[in-house]
Amino acid sequence: MLLIFYVLGRFLIYIPVFKDLGVLFYGTNLALIATYILFFFNIKTSLHIVSMSSAVGFFLIYGTTNNISILPITITLIVITGLLASSRLHLKAHKPLEVYLGFFLGIITQYLGYILL
């Protein structure tokens, strides 16, 4: 998965029309690397929430950098992320800390990817 996101990010970052998608793939790759490092220290995160919050972070950055109002998309993604998080908690697949950690990890790595690129 890391290799696929890296290759997609590297390919798309040099195409001016798709540069923002390249940043998305690099940010998601950073989130996966951070998740694997946390797994090494026996800290579990929700990969479902990491991926959804990466999308939230991407659209927040995209709207800010391009001066576009994407409020409906962002609100929809946050609601879907909340539903997904509550279902993961209801199924007892994760603890609340794991869900919160996944959410913040996804958003922070998108901003990190944007700042680094």
C-alpha positions, 0 to 999 in steps of 0.5 A: 500500500505504501508503494502504491501511494508513493508511486501515485503521489510521485506520478501525480505531483508533476502534472499541474492539473493533478498536483493536489491529488499527488499531495493527497497521496503523499499525505496518506502515505505519511499517515500509513507510515505513522500508523505502522510506527505506532503499531511497532510500539503496540499502539493501535489506530483505526485505519478506517478513520485515518483514511476518512480524516485524510480526505477531510484534511485534503479537502480543508487544504484544497479549499483553503489554497484554491479559495473555494467554498467546499463546506458541503463536502467537508461537512458531509465527510465529517458526518460520514467519518463520525458515523464510521467512528461510532460504528467502529466503537459500537462493534467494539473494534476500537477504543475511543482513544484509537478512533481519536488517534486515527482522526487526528493522525489523518488530518495532521499528516495531510497538513504535514504533506502539504507543508513539506511539498 
